[in-house]
């Protein structure tokens, strides 16, 4: 997301005019036309694949028939940690190569390639019934590669194809689909656990093979569906296929190519593309040409530049450590993020989650050997877990992602956000790796450990994380000590807007720069509102 001051740039005026033309935003806009509704369903499918893969392993780990084939990879807690977390390790690598693949092949074909990788991974997992744990480990790693890449590519594709007025709703639907995927995987595991019985002697291999194989269904649907979807207009413009980009926009919006809304959106996309190319030309002129090798090098050079100055390194710390503590809360309300602020929500959420962890530790310590006779204690522990999820849901769940996206200048945002996302996957891997051993050796102490880590997150937010609510990018520069970066970005963007004629289009419509009719925007649904600035989607 790009934020520019409405009083100093044409981007805000363009977005205001586009919003007036497109009408309402949010969930109701999803049903405005069948193509937008199809995009919403497509977003749900991508999220469902991600969620299902996250949840399915927990159920099959407890099945006797699965344990028979896995042997010590289930009985030994350290190896069980590897069996579980190898998926997240693969997803971390997938997250790293996702941008490169999406840029050289297109978002559309990158998703298709990763669906193929995903199918291969699932098939390899299924061969574990014959080949044992080696196939399951290799298959989960390969599946993780695909899911990690698609967790970036699918939301990005939907954001670039969907109209700006529904992008926030697509983010919400994506999160809902992830949760639904996890929940449905639990119920499928619960149902198939009874195939043949629940004992080692009677349970059929189908008990765990069915939920593993069912992953193929949403994956294949995603792959088939993407074949009928258009290329991203942003990718087309970035690669010089402007006429095709106009046709795609016209088709998606059900409007003629010369319609004012199509013209405005196209020019915004072109301006953003030119901005990225000129930012690269200024910083790394030897990587300007869009060759596969240059694109590959750029990923590393750009991320490496985030560590080059103290001001940027401060942002790296905020983005990566916030994601670290998000995962170490012990779990893998956006509407209130901007009303209350980031820090109050993060602090209150951390305090609430720590309370739940410590309370569960006390309940476990007192009832570890008497659960059958103290069922009320079990329900109390379950209630604390539900309360924990609620605290996470309104605080660290959405706030961490909002924070890592908004602390960066425009020219560094894509790489900075990718760095934060990769930190999330890597920490997820670490948590998955250590949790089985901790549960065996520490027992209730595991909850104390995660409670203390959550307290650590509270302290980090209190002393290190700044409040970013309603700050412009220029104010963010002052906050992190990199004064002038955002202003230089804004100046470059204004020059581009004038060069491509966006200012002329707006002047003809009475919405030019400096026109008093331009009103402050309410902002994007997912990333929030900023007082005095216009939230413009990074197209």
C-alpha positions as CSV (number, residue, x, y, z in Angstrom):
1,X,0.0,0.0,0.0
2,X,1.2,3.5,-0.9
3,X,0.3,6.5,1.1
4,X,0.6,9.9,-0.3
5,X,-0.6,13.3,1.0
6,X,-3.7,14.4,-0.8
7,X,-2.6,18.0,-0.7
8,X,0.8,17.4,-2.4
9,X,0.3,14.6,-4.9
10,X,-2.0,13.6,-7.8
11,X,-2.2,10.0,-6.5
12,X,-4.7,11.0,-3.8
13,X,-6.9,13.0,-6.2
14,X,-6.9,10.1,-8.7
15,X,-7.9,7.6,-6.0
16,X,-10.6,10.0,-4.7
17,X,-12.1,10.3,-8.2
18,X,-11.9,6.6,-8.8
19,X,-13.6,5.9,-5.5
20,X,-16.4,8.3,-6.4
21,X,-16.9,6.5,-9.8
22,X,-16.8,3.0,-8.5
23,X,-19.3,3.5,-5.7
24,X,-19.4,1.5,-2.5
25,X,-16.7,-0.6,-1.1
26,X,-16.5,-3.6,1.2
27,X,-18.4,-6.9,1.1
28,X,-21.4,-5.6,-0.9
29,X,-19.0,-4.6,-3.7
30,X,-18.0,-8.2,-4.1
31,X,-21.3,-9.1,-5.7
32,X,-21.3,-6.1,-8.0
33,X,-20.4,-8.3,-10.9
34,X,-19.9,-12.0,-11.3
35,X,-16.2,-11.6,-12.1
36,X,-15.5,-9.9,-8.9
37,X,-17.4,-12.5,-7.0
38,X,-15.4,-15.2,-8.8
39,X,-12.2,-13.5,-7.7
40,X,-13.5,-13.5,-4.1
41,X,-14.1,-17.3,-4.3
42,X,-10.7,-17.7,-5.9
43,X,-9.1,-15.9,-2.9
44,X,-11.0,-18.2,-0.6
45,X,-9.7,-21.3,-2.4
46,X,-6.1,-20.1,-2.1
47,X,-6.5,-19.4,1.6
48,X,-8.3,-22.7,2.1
49,X,-5.3,-24.7,0.7
50,X,-3.0,-22.8,3.0
51,X,-5.2,-23.4,6.1
52,X,-5.9,-27.1,5.3
53,X,-2.2,-27.9,5.0
54,X,-1.5,-26.2,8.3
55,X,-4.1,-28.2,10.2
56,X,-4.2,-31.7,8.7
57,X,-1.0,-33.0,10.2
58,X,-2.1,-32.5,13.9
59,X,-4.8,-35.1,13.5
60,X,-3.0,-37.8,11.6
61,X,-0.1,-37.7,14.1
62,X,-2.3,-39.3,16.7
63,X,-3.6,-42.1,14.4
64,X,-2.2,-45.5,15.3
65,X,-2.1,-46.6,11.6
66,X,0.1,-43.5,10.8
67,X,2.4,-44.2,13.7
68,X,2.9,-47.8,12.4
69,X,4.4,-46.4,9.2
70,X,6.3,-43.5,10.8
71,X,7.8,-45.4,13.8
72,X,10.2,-43.3,15.9
73,X,9.3,-40.2,13.8
74,X,6.1,-40.1,15.9
75,X,7.2,-41.7,19.1
76,X,10.4,-39.6,19.4
77,X,9.4,-36.0,20.3
78,X,12.4,-34.4,18.5
79,X,11.8,-36.3,15.3
80,X,8.1,-35.6,15.6
81,X,9.0,-31.9,15.7
82,X,10.9,-32.3,12.5
83,X,8.1,-34.2,10.9
84,X,5.7,-31.4,11.8
85,X,7.9,-28.3,11.1
86,X,9.5,-29.4,7.9
87,X,6.5,-28.0,6.2
88,X,7.1,-24.6,7.6
89,X,10.8,-24.8,6.6
90,X,9.7,-25.6,3.0
91,X,7.3,-22.7,3.2
92,X,10.1,-20.3,4.2
93,X,12.1,-21.2,1.1
94,X,8.9,-21.0,-1.0
95,X,8.3,-17.5,0.4
96,X,11.8,-16.5,-0.7
97,X,11.5,-17.6,-4.3
98,X,7.8,-16.6,-4.8
99,X,8.6,-13.0,-5.9
100,X,11.2,-14.1,-8.4
101,X,8.9,-16.7,-10.0
102,X,6.0,-14.3,-10.1
103,X,8.0,-11.6,-11.8
104,X,9.6,-13.8,-14.6
105,X,6.6,-16.1,-15.3
106,X,3.7,-13.8,-14.3
107,X,1.6,-14.1,-11.2
108,X,-0.8,-16.5,-13.1
109,X,1.8,-19.0,-14.2
110,X,3.7,-18.8,-10.9
111,X,0.6,-20.0,-9.2
112,X,0.2,-22.8,-11.8
113,X,3.8,-23.9,-11.3
114,X,3.4,-24.0,-7.6
115,X,0.1,-26.0,-7.8
116,X,2.1,-28.6,-9.8
117,X,4.8,-28.6,-7.1
118,X,2.0,-28.9,-4.5
119,X,0.5,-32.0,-6.3
120,X,3.9,-33.6,-6.5
121,X,4.4,-33.1,-2.8
122,X,1.1,-34.6,-1.8
123,X,1.6,-37.6,-4.1
124,X,5.0,-38.2,-2.4
125,X,3.4,-38.0,1.0
126,X,0.9,-40.7,-0.1
127,X,3.8,-43.0,-1.0
128,X,4.7,-43.0,2.7
129,X,2.3,-46.0,3.0
130,X,5.0,-48.0,1.1
131,X,8.2,-46.0,1.6
132,X,7.8,-44.9,5.2
133,X,8.8,-41.6,6.9
134,X,11.3,-40.5,4.2
135,X,8.5,-40.0,1.8
136,X,6.4,-38.2,4.3
137,X,9.2,-35.8,5.2
138,X,10.2,-35.1,1.6
139,X,6.6,-34.7,0.6
140,X,5.8,-32.2,3.4
141,X,8.9,-30.2,2.5
142,X,7.9,-30.0,-1.2
143,X,4.3,-29.2,-0.3
144,X,5.6,-26.5,2.0
145,X,7.6,-25.0,-0.9
146,X,4.4,-24.6,-2.9
147,X,2.2,-23.4,0.0
148,X,4.8,-20.9,1.1
149,X,5.0,-19.4,-2.4
150,X,1.2,-19.5,-2.9
151,X,0.7,-17.8,0.4
152,X,2.4,-14.8,-1.2
153,X,1.4,-15.2,-4.9
154,X,-2.3,-15.8,-4.5
155,X,-3.1,-12.8,-2.3
156,X,-0.9,-10.6,-4.5
157,X,-2.6,-11.8,-7.7
158,X,-6.0,-11.2,-6.3
159,X,-5.0,-7.7,-5.0
160,X,-3.7,-6.8,-8.4
161,X,-6.7,-8.1,-10.4
162,X,-9.5,-7.0,-8.0
163,X,-11.0,-3.5,-8.0
164,X,-9.4,-1.4,-5.2
165,X,-12.8,-1.0,-3.5
166,X,-12.9,-4.8,-2.6
167,X,-9.3,-5.5,-1.8
168,X,-9.8,-5.1,1.9
169,X,-12.7,-7.5,1.8
170,X,-10.5,-10.0,-0.1
171,X,-8.0,-9.8,2.7
172,X,-10.7,-10.6,5.2
173,X,-12.1,-13.4,3.1
174,X,-8.5,-14.8,2.7
175,X,-8.1,-14.9,6.5
176,X,-11.5,-16.5,6.9
177,X,-10.7,-19.1,4.3
178,X,-7.4,-20.0,6.1
179,X,-9.3,-20.5,9.4
180,X,-12.0,-22.5,7.6
181,X,-9.3,-24.7,6.0
182,X,-7.8,-25.4,9.4
183,X,-11.2,-26.2,11.0
184,X,-12.3,-28.5,8.2
185,X,-9.0,-30.4,8.3
186,X,-9.6,-31.0,12.0
187,X,-13.1,-32.4,11.3
188,X,-11.9,-34.6,8.4
189,X,-9.2,-36.0,10.6
190,X,-11.8,-36.6,13.3
191,X,-14.1,-38.5,10.9
192,X,-11.5,-40.6,9.1
193,X,-9.9,-41.6,12.4
194,X,-12.7,-44.2,12.7
195,X,-12.0,-45.9,9.4
196,X,-11.5,-49.6,10.4
197,X,-11.4,-48.7,14.1
198,X,-9.2,-46.6,16.4
199,X,-6.7,-49.2,17.5
200,X,-3.4,-50.3,15.9
201,X,-4.7,-53.7,15.1
202,X,-7.9,-52.5,13.3
203,X,-7.3,-49.0,12.0
204,X,-7.0,-48.8,8.2
205,X,-4.3,-46.8,6.4
206,X,-7.2,-45.0,4.8
207,X,-7.7,-43.2,8.1
208,X,-4.6,-41.0,7.4
209,X,-4.4,-41.4,3.6
210,X,-7.8,-39.9,3.0
211,X,-7.1,-36.5,4.7
212,X,-3.7,-36.4,3.0
213,X,-5.1,-37.1,-0.4
214,X,-8.0,-34.7,0.0
215,X,-5.5,-31.9,-0.2
216,X,-5.3,-32.5,-3.9
217,X,-8.9,-31.4,-4.4
218,X,-8.6,-27.7,-3.5
219,X,-5.1,-27.6,-5.0
220,X,-6.2,-28.9,-8.4
221,X,-9.2,-26.7,-8.4
222,X,-6.9,-23.7,-7.8
223,X,-4.6,-24.8,-10.7
224,X,-7.5,-25.4,-13.1
225,X,-9.2,-22.1,-12.0
226,X,-6.1,-20.0,-12.7
227,X,-6.0,-21.1,-16.3
228,X,-9.3,-19.2,-16.8
229,X,-8.1,-16.1,-15.0
230,X,-6.5,-13.2,-16.7
231,X,-2.9,-12.0,-16.3
232,X,-2.4,-9.4,-13.7
233,X,-2.8,-5.9,-15.3
234,X,0.1,-4.6,-13.2
235,X,2.4,-7.4,-14.4
236,X,1.3,-6.7,-18.0
237,X,2.1,-3.0,-17.7
238,X,5.4,-3.6,-16.0
239,X,6.5,-5.8,-18.9
240,X,5.4,-3.4,-21.6
241,X,2.1,-5.1,-22.6
242,X,0.0,-2.0,-22.0
243,X,-2.7,-2.6,-24.6
244,X,-3.4,-6.1,-23.2
245,X,-3.5,-4.5,-19.7
246,X,-6.2,-2.1,-20.8
247,X,-8.2,-5.0,-22.3
248,X,-7.9,-7.0,-19.1
249,X,-9.0,-4.0,-16.9
250,X,-12.0,-3.4,-19.3
251,X,-13.1,-7.0,-19.1
252,X,-12.7,-7.3,-15.3
253,X,-14.6,-4.0,-14.7
254,X,-17.3,-4.7,-17.4
255,X,-16.6,-1.2,-18.8
256,X,-15.3,0.1,-22.2
257,X,-11.6,0.7,-22.5
258,X,-12.2,4.5,-22.9
259,X,-14.2,4.7,-19.7
260,X,-12.9,7.2,-17.2
261,X,-12.6,4.6,-14.4
262,X,-10.4,2.4,-16.7
263,X,-8.3,5.3,-17.7
264,X,-7.6,6.4,-14.1
265,X,-6.9,2.9,-12.9
266,X,-4.6,2.2,-15.9
267,X,-2.6,5.4,-15.3
268,X,-2.2,4.6,-11.6
269,X,-0.8,1.2,-12.5
270,X,1.5,2.7,-15.0
271,X,2.7,5.4,-12.6
272,X,3.5,2.7,-10.0
273,X,5.4,0.6,-12.5
274,X,7.4,3.6,-13.6
275,X,8.1,4.5,-10.0
276,X,9.5,1.1,-9.2
277,X,11.7,1.0,-12.4
278,X,13.1,4.5,-11.7
279,X,13.7,3.7,-8.0
280,X,15.7,0.6,-9.2
281,X,17.5,2.7,-11.8
282,X,18.6,5.2,-9.1
283,X,19.8,2.6,-6.6
284,X,21.0,-0.2,-8.8
285,X,21.3,1.0,-12.4
286,X,23.1,-2.3,-13.4
287,X,19.8,-4.2,-12.6
288,X,17.4,-2.1,-14.6
289,X,16.8,-4.5,-17.5
290,X,14.1,-7.1,-16.6
291,X,16.1,-10.2,-17.3
292,X,15.6,-13.4,-15.1
293,X,19.1,-13.1,-13.7
294,X,18.7,-9.4,-12.8
295,X,15.4,-10.1,-11.2
296,X,17.0,-12.9,-9.2
297,X,19.9,-10.7,-8.1
298,X,17.5,-7.8,-7.2
299,X,15.7,-9.9,-4.6
300,X,19.0,-10.2,-2.6
301,X,20.4,-6.8,-3.3
302,X,17.2,-5.0,-2.3
303,X,16.8,-6.9,0.9
304,X,20.4,-6.5,1.7
305,X,20.0,-2.7,1.4
306,X,17.6,-2.8,4.2
307,X,20.5,-3.5,6.6
308,X,22.8,-0.8,5.1
309,X,21.8,2.1,7.3
310,X,20.8,2.5,11.0
311,X,17.5,4.0,10.1
312,X,16.5,1.1,7.8
313,X,17.8,-1.4,10.3
314,X,15.5,0.0,12.9
315,X,12.6,-0.8,10.6
316,X,14.0,-4.3,10.0
317,X,14.0,-4.9,13.8
318,X,10.4,-3.7,14.2
319,X,9.2,-5.9,11.3
320,X,11.1,-9.1,12.0
321,X,11.0,-9.1,15.8
322,X,7.3,-8.3,15.8
323,X,6.7,-11.4,13.7
324,X,9.0,-13.4,16.0
325,X,6.9,-12.6,19.0
326,X,3.7,-13.1,17.0
327,X,4.6,-16.8,16.5
328,X,6.0,-17.2,20.0
329,X,2.8,-16.2,21.6
330,X,2.1,-19.9,21.1
331,X,-0.4,-19.8,18.2
332,X,-0.2,-20.0,14.6
333,X,-10.4,-6.8,14.5
334,X,-8.7,-5.1,11.9
335,X,-11.6,-2.6,12.2
336,X,-10.1,-1.3,15.5
337,X,-6.5,-1.1,14.5
338,X,-6.8,2.6,13.5
339,X,-9.3,3.7,16.0
340,X,-7.3,2.5,19.0
341,X,-3.8,2.4,17.6
342,X,-1.2,-0.4,17.1
343,X,0.6,-0.3,20.4
344,X,-2.5,-0.4,22.7
345,X,-3.9,-3.4,20.8
346,X,-0.5,-5.2,20.8
347,X,0.1,-4.4,24.5
348,X,-3.4,-5.4,25.6
349,X,-3.3,-8.6,23.5
350,X,0.1,-9.6,24.9
351,X,-1.1,-9.0,28.4
352,X,-4.3,-11.1,27.8
353,X,-2.4,-13.9,26.1
354,X,0.2,-14.1,28.9
355,X,-2.6,-14.3,31.5
356,X,-4.1,-17.2,29.6
357,X,-0.8,-19.0,29.3
358,X,0.0,-18.7,33.0
359,X,-3.6,-19.7,34.0
360,X,-3.4,-22.8,31.8
361,X,0.0,-23.7,33.4
362,X,-1.6,-23.6,36.8
363,X,-4.5,-25.7,35.8
364,X,-2.2,-28.3,34.2
365,X,0.1,-28.3,37.2
366,X,-2.7,-29.1,39.6
367,X,-4.6,-31.6,37.4
368,X,-2.0,-33.4,35.3
369,X,-2.8,-36.8,36.8
370,X,-6.5,-36.4,37.5
371,X,-8.2,-35.1,34.3
372,X,-10.7,-37.9,34.3
373,X,-12.0,-37.0,37.8
374,X,-11.7,-33.2,37.3
375,X,-13.5,-32.6,34.1
376,X,-14.3,-29.0,35.2
377,X,-10.5,-28.3,35.1
378,X,-10.4,-29.5,31.5
379,X,-13.2,-27.2,30.5
380,X,-11.5,-24.4,32.3
381,X,-8.3,-25.0,30.3
382,X,-10.3,-25.1,27.1
383,X,-12.0,-21.8,28.0
384,X,-8.6,-20.2,28.5
385,X,-7.5,-21.5,25.1
386,X,-10.6,-20.0,23.5
387,X,-9.9,-16.7,25.4
388,X,-6.3,-16.8,24.2
389,X,-7.4,-17.1,20.6
390,X,-9.8,-14.1,21.1
391,X,-6.9,-12.0,22.4
392,X,-4.7,-13.0,19.6
393,X,-7.4,-12.4,17.0
394,X,-7.9,-8.7,17.8
395,X,-4.3,-7.9,18.5
396,X,-1.2,-9.7,17.2
397,X,-3.0,-11.5,14.5
398,X,-3.9,-8.4,12.3
399,X,-1.7,-5.8,13.9
400,X,1.6,-7.5,13.2
401,X,0.8,-7.6,9.5
402,X,-0.4,-4.0,9.4
403,X,2.8,-2.9,11.2
404,X,5.3,-4.6,9.0
405,X,3.7,-3.2,5.9
406,X,3.5,0.5,6.9
407,X,6.9,1.1,8.5
408,X,8.7,1.1,5.2
409,X,9.1,3.9,2.6
410,X,7.3,3.2,-0.7
411,X,10.5,2.3,-2.6
412,X,11.4,-0.4,0.0
413,X,8.0,-1.7,1.0
414,X,7.8,-4.8,-1.2
415,X,11.2,-6.1,0.0
416,X,10.6,-5.1,3.7
417,X,7.3,-6.8,3.8
418,X,8.7,-9.9,2.2
419,X,11.5,-9.9,4.9
420,X,8.9,-9.7,7.6
421,X,6.8,-12.5,6.1
422,X,9.9,-14.7,5.8
423,X,10.6,-14.1,9.5
424,X,7.1,-15.3,10.2
425,X,7.6,-18.6,8.4
426,X,11.0,-19.2,9.9
427,X,9.8,-18.6,13.4
428,X,6.8,-20.8,12.7
429,X,9.3,-23.5,11.8
430,X,11.2,-23.0,15.0
431,X,8.1,-23.2,17.2
432,X,6.9,-26.3,15.4
433,X,10.3,-27.9,15.9
434,X,10.7,-27.3,19.6
435,X,7.1,-27.7,20.8
436,X,6.9,-31.5,21.0
437,X,10.1,-31.7,23.0
438,X,9.0,-28.9,25.3
439,X,5.6,-30.6,25.9
440,X,7.3,-33.8,26.9
441,X,10.1,-32.4,29.1
442,X,8.5,-29.2,30.5
443,X,4.8,-30.3,30.6
444,X,3.0,-27.4,32.1
445,X,6.2,-25.5,32.0
446,X,5.8,-25.1,28.3
447,X,2.9,-22.7,28.9
448,X,5.0,-20.8,31.3
449,X,7.7,-20.5,28.6
450,X,5.3,-19.2,26.0
451,X,3.8,-16.9,28.6
452,X,7.2,-15.4,29.3
453,X,7.8,-15.1,25.6
454,X,4.6,-13.2,25.3
455,X,5.7,-10.9,28.2
456,X,8.9,-10.4,26.2
457,X,6.7,-9.3,23.3
458,X,4.9,-6.9,25.6
459,X,8.3,-5.4,26.7
460,X,9.5,-5.1,23.1
461,X,6.4,-3.3,22.0
462,X,6.5,-1.0,25.0
463,X,10.1,0.1,24.6
464,X,10.9,-0.4,20.9
465,X,7.9,-0.3,18.6
466,X,6.6,3.2,17.8
467,X,3.0,4.1,17.4
468,X,2.4,4.5,13.7
469,X,-1.3,5.3,13.7
470,X,-2.2,8.1,11.3
471,X,1.5,8.9,10.6
472,X,2.4,10.0,7.1
473,X,5.4,8.5,5.4
474,X,7.4,11.7,6.0
475,X,6.6,11.5,9.7
476,X,7.6,7.8,9.7
477,X,11.0,8.9,8.3
478,X,11.5,11.3,11.2
479,X,10.5,8.5,13.6
480,X,13.1,6.1,12.3
481,X,15.7,8.7,11.5
482,X,15.7,8.5,7.7
483,X,14.4,12.0,7.0
484,X,13.8,12.8,3.3
485,X,13.3,9.2,2.0
486,X,9.5,9.5,1.7
487,X,9.7,13.0,0.4
488,X,12.0,11.9,-2.4
489,X,9.6,9.0,-3.2
490,X,6.6,11.5,-3.3
491,X,8.5,13.9,-5.6
492,X,9.4,11.1,-8.0
493,X,5.8,9.9,-8.1
494,X,4.5,13.4,-8.8
495,X,7.0,13.8,-11.6
496,X,5.8,10.5,-13.1
497,X,2.1,11.5,-12.7
498,X,2.7,14.7,-14.7
499,X,4.8,12.8,-17.3
500,X,2.1,10.3,-18.1
501,X,-0.7,12.8,-18.1
502,X,-2.6,11.9,-15.0
503,X,-2.7,15.5,-13.9
504,X,-4.3,16.4,-17.2
505,X,-6.9,13.8,-16.8
506,X,-7.8,15.0,-13.4
507,X,-7.9,18.6,-14.4
508,X,-10.4,17.8,-17.2
509,X,-12.5,16.2,-14.6
510,X,-12.2,19.0,-12.1
511,X,-10.2,16.9,-9.7
512,X,-6.7,18.2,-10.3
513,X,-4.0,18.7,-7.7
514,X,-5.0,21.5,-5.3
515,X,-8.8,21.1,-6.0
516,X,-10.6,21.6,-2.8
517,X,-13.2,19.0,-3.8
518,X,-10.7,16.2,-3.0
519,X,-11.6,14.8,0.3
520,X,-9.6,12.7,2.8
521,X,-10.0,9.0,2.2
522,X,-11.3,6.5,4.6
523,X,-8.5,4.2,3.5
524,X,-8.3,0.6,2.7
525,X,-10.3,-1.9,4.8
526,X,-7.3,-4.1,5.7
527,X,-4.5,-1.6,6.3
528,X,-6.6,1.1,8.0
529,X,-7.2,4.8,7.8
530,X,-4.6,7.6,8.2
531,X,-5.8,11.0,9.1
532,X,-4.8,13.6,6.6
533,X,-3.5,11.2,4.0
534,X,-4.9,9.2,1.2
535,X,-4.4,5.5,1.2
536,X,-3.7,4.4,-2.3
537,X,-3.4,0.7,-3.1
538,X,0.0,-0.4,-4.4
539,X,-1.3,-1.6,-7.7
